[in-house]
C-alpha cells in the first residue's frame, strides 16, 4: 500500500471521535466484520488508527477507497464546513431523466481532460443527493488529498452545494464540469452561505414553515403568562402589546423552526437622512456602511428581538426576507422615486 | 510634543490590557536598575517553586526597567515607566538575541487631577498597560504591589466611554487612507446571542462628525450623543432594531481600537498622547 495512502487513512481515522470510529468503519465497509472484531476500540486513538492502517494494508487499500472514508466522515460532520449554494440554469424546459452513470462519466471526463492529476470520488445518498469529492493536483504535482472540494448535488433540482477547498482557482473548472455533466447550460453562485448544509437545503427547497397568510387574534397555545401580583391594568396593557408583537412576529417569520444560518451581511449604499432640526450631515452621496449580524442561530435570534423590546415589530423585511430570498449577502441601494424610504436589493 | 519614534514603535499596534494603579509609595527613579534586579530575582524564585509561567520555562528571564521621558502630558506628570521581560534561550546563549516576552508600562498623561495634591513620597502613574502572558502580569503586578504598596485593578471601559472614544477618533485628521470605523454590539441575553458589527466608511463617518462638532478641538457629551444617535437612527431606518439597547463592546478606527474589557490598541503615533490622556482620565476616575 502506498505510504501516502497509509498516512492519509491514519489521519482521517484520527479525526473521528473515538466512540464513532467503529460505526464509521462499518459504514465504509472496506474492512470485513471479522477484521473489525480484531480492533480494540478502547485504546488511545493513535493506536487505533495504526491498527486500522495495518488492516487496510492487508486489503491493499488505495486512494480511491480512502477517499470514500473521507466522504463518509464529511457527510456526518458536514457542519464543520462552510457551504456555498449554486443554482444551475437550463435553456429549455425539458425534464430530462437523470442518469447517474452518465453524469459521473461526463463529470470525470471533463475534469480529467483539463487536469491530469485529480482524484474524483462519488457517493450517492438516499435523499437523491450525490456527494462528490475532488482532490486537486497540478500538471506536475499529485493531488493534495488534504484540501479537497466537496460537492453535494441534489439531482432532481437545479441546486448544488459546494464546500470549496482553499484553492479557489479550481472553481471555474468544477462549475463547468457540473454544468456539462448535468446537462444544464449555466451555473451561478447564490449569495447564500452557511455551515448548516441542512438549513441551506431547507431554505432553497422551501422546507421551512412559511409566513402565515392570516393571523390569529388570540395567542397560540404555550404562550407565557405574566407574573402574579401585578396591577391588573398594567398586565392587560402589556399583554395586548405582547400579543401584538407575537402575532406580527409569527406573520413574518412563520411559526415553525427557522433554518440555521450563522450570519447575514448587508452592504448599505443608502443616503443618510436625519431630522432637519438636528442640522447634521446632508450629503447627496450615500452613507456607506457594512453591517454584519452573527449568531449561532441567527434567524431565531432576530425573531426574539422584538419580544425582548430590542426591535420594532414587524422586523425589517431586509432581515425577514433571508429565507425566502435564499440569500444572506445583500447590497442595499436607495430606491429612487416616490417612496424614498424603501430599499432596493439587487 | 513628539515621542521618540523608536519608543513609540514598541507601543503601537499591540493589544494592551488596561489597569488603574494607585500611587506608588517611595518609588525612586534613580534605583531602576536595583528594582530590575529584585524583580528578576522574584521571577526566578517563582520559577524555582515550580509555578511554570511559560512553555519553555528553561529560559532565563531578564528584567529591564526604563523611563520614557517624553511620554507624559505636562511637567506635572511623571515620566512613563517601562518594564520589559526578555528571555534568552539557555541552549544558544552565545550570540542569540533576547526575545521580548512581556512588556508593561505605567504612565500619566495630563493626570493632574491626581498628581496635583500628591504627598512627597508618592509617585502618581495611574495608568498601567500590559502585553504578554497573564501569568507574567500577575507576577510583575504583585511585586509592585508588595514593593510600593499600590493596588492594581482591571480598567473596564463603559459603552459611554467607548462612544466618546469613537467620536473623538473619527474626527482625527489622517494623512493616509483610513480603515473603516467599526462599532461592535452584543445582545447576550437572547435565546441565541447576537453580535452586530456596524462598519462605516471612514470618510462618511468623518463627514457626519464634522457637521456635529461645533468647535474644533473641543468635544462635548452632547455632540457625542448626537453623533451616536445619528448612527443608531440610520441603523434603525434599515433594520428596525434599537442599537441603543444593545451593549457596545468594541470600537475600532484608524487611530485606535478599544474593547469594553479594557483592551486597547493604538495605531497612529500622532494620536498616542491624546489616547493616553483619555485613558489616564478613566484610570483616575476608577481610583478616586
Interface residues (C-beta under 8 A of the other chain):
Chain A: X266 X268 X270 X272 X273 X274 X278 X279 X280 X281 X282 X283 X286 X287 X288 X289 X290 X291 X292 X293 X294 X295 X296 X297 X298 X300 X301 X302 X304 X305 X308 X309 X310 X311 X312 X314 X315 X316 X318 X319 X332 X341 X343
Chain B: X180 X187 X189 X190 X191 X192 X193 X194 X195 X196 X197 X198 X199 X200 X201 X204 X207 X208 X211 X212 X226 X230 X233 X234 X235 X237 X238 X239 X240 X241 X242 X245 X246
